[in-house]
């Protein structure tokens, strides 16, 4: 394994309503997500640039993907430069902030939220 590689290279956020989930994430991050159906799954992808070595992922609706507020991994999404910008959009977009902006020592700030699909998610920023 290449020691300089990212430890995360892909993530999938479960959705029960792909259109609603896409609308939520587009609203809080002010991005455009492209949809695709593949292998019986409905997907919407976060923006990415091929070959840049940065992790990316998407929203997925399938029989295997189940949203959860209590189990599974917690994904920290990048909210740089200031977490407050994204955090202020969450409730207006239909989500719920469950832990406000909280300092994590020299590592910046973090916050938790539930998205419109019922997933427990997190944000991280340097400020």
Secondary structure as GFF3:
##gff-version 3
##sequence-region A 1 127
A	DSSP	beta_strand	10	14	.	.	.	ID=ss1
A	DSSP	alpha_helix	18	29	.	.	.	ID=ss2
A	DSSP	beta_strand	34	38	.	.	.	ID=ss3
A	DSSP	beta_strand	41	45	.	.	.	ID=ss4
A	DSSP	beta_strand	56	61	.	.	.	ID=ss5
A	DSSP	beta_strand	76	78	.	.	.	ID=ss6
A	DSSP	alpha_helix	83	90	.	.	.	ID=ss7
A	DSSP	beta_strand	96	103	.	.	.	ID=ss8
A	DSSP	three_ten_helix	105	107	.	.	.	ID=ss9
A	DSSP	beta_strand	109	114	.	.	.	ID=ss10
A	DSSP	beta_strand	120	125	.	.	.	ID=ss11
###
